[in-house]
Amino acid sequence: MRGKRKKAIVGSIILIMALFAVCSLDPSLAIRRYILLHGQPINSAKAEIVKNGYHDAKYGELYDVTGYMDPATRDELGVFYLKKKGILWYVASVGTGP
């Protein structure tokens, strides 16, 4: 019985890691994952994401996002900078303006 439980736990961990990796293959999915991990599951599904077309050498690609609120201040954080490391995208910076 212990062996089955250990295999199930290891399998679950591998599945979760695979889902996080898949969510990093696309910039919009990386933004949605970021919003989800910051406690806003509904906003992660409803957020509108638009690539701005601007590239900053330090911060990366600029994306405009509507629908993500800072939980502490209730201000909309609509600017996301994403960087790419290998084939995976990650959120480098989030704020209210470029």
Buried (B, 14 or more C-beta within 10 A) or exposed (E): EEEEEEEEEEEEEEEEEEEEEEBBEEBBBBBBBBBBEBEBEEBBEEBEBEEEEEEEEEBBBBBBBEBBBEEEEEEEBBBBBBBBEEEBBBBBBBEEEE
